[in-house]
């Protein structure tokens, strides 16, 4: 899929579910929320779900985004948080 095709998928502004999988540790939800808030300011309360063994946590944020660059920057910046393993 080309950059042009990807841009046709979303009509901005739009709401997306920004999901982060990370190592489970105290405060990781707030650290990730801080990054998300930098790119799409709002009062976020992520939903979270622990893995079966409790080693990992999935955090989901409903985020309103204005453009593709904002989305890309948020996905890139969240990897600066220690313990983040994957995003969706």
C-alpha positions, -999 to 999 in steps of 0.1 A, spaced: 0 0 0 14 34 -9 14 65 12 -13 79 -10 -35 48 -5 -31 49 33 -42 85 34 -74 76 16 -84 51 44 -89 78 71 -109 110 68 -95 136 92 -103 146 119 -112 111 132 -112 90 163 -89 60 165 -82 34 191 -46 37 199 -34 5 216 -1 -1 233 13 -34 246 40 -30 273 57 -47 302 35 -44 332 51 -21 358 39 7 381 31 39 363 35 27 327 -2 37 320 5 73 331 37 75 311 20 63 279 -9 86 286 15 115 289 29 108 254 -5 104 239 -16 137 255 14 155 240 2 146 205 -36 147 210 -44 167 242 -73 154 262 -80 139 296 -73 102 289 -83 73 310 -70 42 291 -86 9 295 -62 -18 304 -60 -55 303 -33 -77 319 -18 -107 302 -26 -141 316 6 -142 337 5 -105 345 38 -97 329 23 -75 302 -5 -49 299 -25 -37 270 -35 -1 271 -62 13 248 -69 50 242 -97 65 221 -79 95 205 -91 122 181 -65 130 155 -63 158 130 -39 144 104 -16 115 94 16 133 107 1 135 141 -7 98 141 28 89 129 45 111 155 24 96 183 32 60 173 69 69 171 71 88 204 53 61 225 84 39 220 104 63 241 85 49 271 105 21 288 88 -12 284 66 -5 254 68 -35 231 42 -30 204 15 -7 192 -16 -12 171 
